[in-house]
Amino acid sequence: MPRQVDYEARRRQIAEAVCTLIARSGMDAVSLRDVAAEANVSMGAVQRCFRTKEDMLLFALEHITEHVTERANARIAAADMPQAASTLLSHTLTELALLGEESETQAHAWLAFVAHAPASEKLAAVLHETYAKLHELLVWLIRYGQDTREVPSHLDPEREAHTLLAVADGLTVHVIAGHHSPTTALAVLHRHLDQLLEPAPDASS
């Protein structure tokens, strides 16, 4: 009997190959033939999984965003007891900034997708939805920090979440460009978090 193929696993395998090619040689290197070779599958297998190259790219982008959000949510869910909001924010922002060694390929691919988005409405829509979901996650964490009194109550969670997401995104760019190492980028991230978590000055003193 012919061997059964796990369709979704094959799609994820191809998405990983797309990200690897983009990280290595840029978006222009993504052809069906090269993706098939990188994924160690036939071109027919790629074409059975994706009708068009754009469909393949969209799935690869969604694959990255799923990985990022899954890792961030896993950090939140892993604790046996409630974690400090500062710890949760630190871990989550590290994942969002793609600063871990295992995230380097995805960081390169992510920036390529962002750069390509103005030329593709569908890619831009996926990015817009992704940023909206990440913003919601950060808003929830900041409000949690206000509940635990680690984050000052006078701060606007929506505004602070926008700032944190922009900082994380900017650090991804700086690391890829060589302006920061992952270590120094983490230090910048932690300094910004420390400022967020500082209590407001006591007006009566």
Legacy VTK file of the C-alpha trace (Angstrom):
# vtk DataFile Version 3.0
C-alpha trace
ASCII
DATASET POLYDATA
POINTS 205 float
0.000 0.000 0.000
1.261 3.566 -0.691
2.703 5.326 2.315
0.299 7.812 3.911
1.554 11.401 3.937
0.754 13.741 6.812
-0.472 16.691 4.738
-0.118 19.368 7.419
3.311 18.083 8.447
4.399 18.263 4.801
3.130 21.850 4.551
5.065 22.796 7.681
8.171 21.092 6.286
7.872 23.161 3.117
7.283 26.341 5.145
10.515 25.699 7.068
12.322 25.313 3.739
10.872 28.621 2.528
12.106 30.400 5.670
15.558 28.849 5.329
15.854 29.946 1.702
14.693 33.478 2.480
17.124 33.763 5.404
19.987 32.472 3.260
19.383 34.238 -0.052
16.380 36.561 0.167
12.824 36.447 -1.124
13.935 36.216 -4.774
15.505 32.816 -4.036
12.122 31.255 -3.340
11.202 29.207 -6.383
9.160 26.013 -6.328
12.193 24.053 -7.545
14.532 25.416 -4.856
11.943 24.997 -2.120
11.391 21.383 -3.160
15.149 20.738 -3.057
15.521 22.415 0.351
12.574 20.470 1.781
13.823 17.252 0.177
10.514 16.633 -1.561
9.414 16.578 -5.209
8.075 19.653 -6.997
4.837 17.723 -7.371
4.611 17.445 -3.578
5.018 21.221 -3.241
2.369 21.840 -5.885
-0.049 19.446 -4.199
0.332 21.393 -0.950
0.115 24.892 -2.450
-1.711 26.067 -5.546
0.527 29.105 -6.067
3.806 30.556 -4.847
1.853 33.278 -3.032
-0.142 30.641 -1.142
3.140 29.025 -0.117
4.583 32.341 1.074
1.431 33.184 3.024
1.534 29.843 4.782
5.239 30.298 5.603
4.493 33.689 7.173
1.602 32.223 9.164
3.945 29.400 10.207
6.365 31.934 11.715
3.623 33.821 13.551
2.211 30.581 14.964
5.647 29.597 16.250
6.158 32.978 17.900
2.757 33.067 19.582
2.984 29.403 20.620
6.376 29.978 22.264
5.105 33.116 23.992
1.949 31.391 25.237
3.957 28.350 26.347
6.104 30.616 28.514
2.965 31.955 30.172
1.364 28.542 30.660
4.497 26.697 31.817
4.592 27.978 35.379
3.321 25.754 38.197
2.475 28.899 40.097
1.636 32.469 39.038
4.700 34.206 37.641
5.623 37.831 38.137
4.339 40.101 35.381
7.892 41.345 34.840
9.048 37.787 34.116
6.158 37.100 31.760
6.706 40.352 29.891
10.436 39.698 29.611
9.979 36.168 28.257
7.197 37.202 25.885
9.069 40.170 24.430
12.176 38.034 23.946
10.078 35.660 21.852
8.425 38.492 19.915
11.792 40.064 19.129
13.056 36.689 17.834
16.263 37.066 19.838
16.866 33.388 20.633
19.381 31.364 18.610
16.590 29.065 17.410
14.745 32.124 16.037
17.511 33.565 13.836
16.233 32.042 10.594
12.689 33.162 11.358
13.910 36.683 12.165
15.551 37.000 8.737
12.451 35.622 7.034
10.109 37.848 9.062
11.903 41.014 8.000
11.863 39.879 4.371
8.097 39.407 4.609
7.682 42.858 6.173
9.748 44.416 3.384
7.706 42.573 0.749
4.315 43.408 2.263
3.764 46.697 0.342
3.785 44.644 -2.878
1.285 42.048 -1.603
-2.059 42.920 -0.051
-2.451 39.372 1.272
0.925 39.407 3.045
0.144 42.849 4.457
-3.188 41.564 5.781
-1.549 38.627 7.564
1.045 40.952 9.117
-1.664 43.383 10.226
-3.632 40.592 11.888
-0.483 39.217 13.534
0.538 42.567 15.004
-3.021 43.068 16.294
-2.941 39.712 18.109
0.509 40.387 19.584
-0.681 43.798 20.742
-3.652 42.181 22.499
-1.317 39.737 24.255
0.883 42.567 25.538
-2.160 44.559 26.690
-3.286 41.520 28.694
0.166 41.140 30.285
0.372 44.825 31.202
-3.081 44.720 32.789
-2.018 41.616 34.673
0.992 43.596 35.892
-1.303 46.362 37.054
-3.410 43.795 38.936
-0.262 42.537 40.692
0.859 46.172 41.239
4.092 45.635 39.334
3.036 48.014 36.556
1.938 51.505 37.636
-1.829 51.855 37.472
-1.704 55.249 35.749
-0.178 53.787 32.576
-2.388 53.151 29.536
-2.014 49.428 28.644
-2.976 50.012 25.003
-0.359 52.717 24.506
2.360 50.876 26.402
1.673 47.702 24.397
2.148 49.629 21.158
5.483 50.931 22.463
6.710 47.522 23.621
5.808 45.901 20.313
7.641 48.645 18.426
10.708 48.201 20.650
10.713 44.434 20.100
10.307 44.859 16.344
13.044 47.476 16.209
15.468 45.256 18.080
14.841 42.465 15.582
15.930 44.839 12.810
18.978 46.027 14.762
20.191 42.497 15.437
19.770 41.427 11.801
21.561 44.608 10.666
24.434 43.944 13.065
23.853 47.071 15.145
23.152 44.928 18.220
24.057 41.426 19.242
21.210 39.359 20.717
22.822 39.904 24.128
22.941 43.696 23.895
19.448 43.745 22.388
18.183 41.813 25.399
19.866 44.348 27.673
18.049 47.174 25.871
14.772 45.291 26.196
15.279 44.740 29.925
16.185 48.386 30.499
12.974 49.459 28.797
10.967 47.011 30.899
12.646 48.300 34.063
11.484 51.805 33.152
7.939 50.548 32.534
7.880 48.817 35.914
9.214 51.796 37.881
6.619 53.177 40.295
5.351 56.662 39.637
7.029 59.411 41.702
5.128 60.240 44.870
3.746 63.730 44.347
3.525 64.277 48.104
7.255 63.777 48.672
LINES 1 206
205 0 1 2 3 4 5 6 7 8 9 10 11 12 13 14 15 16 17 18 19 20 21 22 23 24 25 26 27 28 29 30 31 32 33 34 35 36 37 38 39 40 41 42 43 44 45 46 47 48 49 50 51 52 53 54 55 56 57 58 59 60 61 62 63 64 65 66 67 68 69 70 71 72 73 74 75 76 77 78 79 80 81 82 83 84 85 86 87 88 89 90 91 92 93 94 95 96 97 98 99 100 101 102 103 104 105 106 107 108 109 110 111 112 113 114 115 116 117 118 119 120 121 122 123 124 125 126 127 128 129 130 131 132 133 134 135 136 137 138 139 140 141 142 143 144 145 146 147 148 149 150 151 152 153 154 155 156 157 158 159 160 161 162 163 164 165 166 167 168 169 170 171 172 173 174 175 176 177 178 179 180 181 182 183 184 185 186 187 188 189 190 191 192 193 194 195 196 197 198 199 200 201 202 203 204
